[in-house]
Amino acid sequence: MNRQKIIITVILALPFLLGACGSSKKALKDTTSDPTVDLPTVQTTNIPEVTYNYIKKVCDNAVTEKNIVSSIDFNLKSGSKDISVDGKISMKRDEVIRIQLSPMGLVEVGRMEFTPDSVLIMDRIHKQFVKVGYNDVSFLKNNGINFKSLQALFWNQLFVPGTTQMQDREMKMFEKDGSTISISDGKMKYTWDTDLATALINNATAIYNGNSGKSMLFWQYGKFKQFQSSQFPTQHTVKFTISSGKEMTVTINMNGLKNDGGWDVITKVPKKYKPVKFQDVINQIMNIK
């Protein structure tokens, strides 16, 4: 597989590998229209006041700006492959997360875009694309992978599976053991390791213990820098380990954070682009060695 094809495969693979950690094989309820709906397994508990205060401190550390834009160095490691490419990340809170890959900072070869309703992946070299809703792909739906959970991971924040907010009710759902904050939902367990002195999140882990084995998503944060009134991690290292033993690590280094909202939120797919079947995407993922 040549370097160009690997880059395209990265573009196609990343959004779907985010769902590889598995879950309890049930769809989380869509709470967009009713954020107060009761969750099926995650329940409010009477946590100690000191625990609640610390959870609130972690939440208060979250970046409040609506936009985060930065050039990036994007690296993929999978098996014997170690590929790096330049790019850009553009995030607008509650609207879009966009990653563009442009080798040597020149021509954009591919784009990944997450919106509240769908995932768009564009292969500009071969003029093809995939666009699906989170509920249109069974393992994304079953794994509870949606825009809100992805946004929380990209923005270095806590989240409660299936909710769209982080208010008092949600903060009382967590448990705390030392510097570790956790929450369970069926066969899934989410943990966040924090710094007790600063209440910043160092890493997040999602572990699925299922009948077919254990899978894990590990998201590590580093190189925190001042961004407006908060500290934000400019290095994101994401490691996927699925039950078959296959691993993939993606590292995103952000260079120069900006609060820039002067860009189009919606990507329009050119009419000449050809839609790609989901199974073709899966086949490309499985061919990375």
Secondary structure, 3 states (H helix, E strand, C coil): CCHHHHHHHHHHHHHHHCCCCCCCCCCCCCCCCCCCCCCCCCCCCCCCHHHHHHHHHHHHCCCCCCEEEEEEEEEEEECCEEEEEEEEEEEECCCEEEEEECHHHCCCCEEEEECCCEEEEEECCCCEEEEEEHHHCHHHHHCCCCHHHHHHHHCCCCCCCCCCCCCHHHHCCCEEECCEEEEEECCEEEEEEECCCCCCEEEEEEEEEECCEEEEEEEEEEEEEEECCEEEEEEEEEEEECCCCCEEEEEEEEEEEECCCCCCCCCCCCCCCEECCHHHHHHHHHCCC
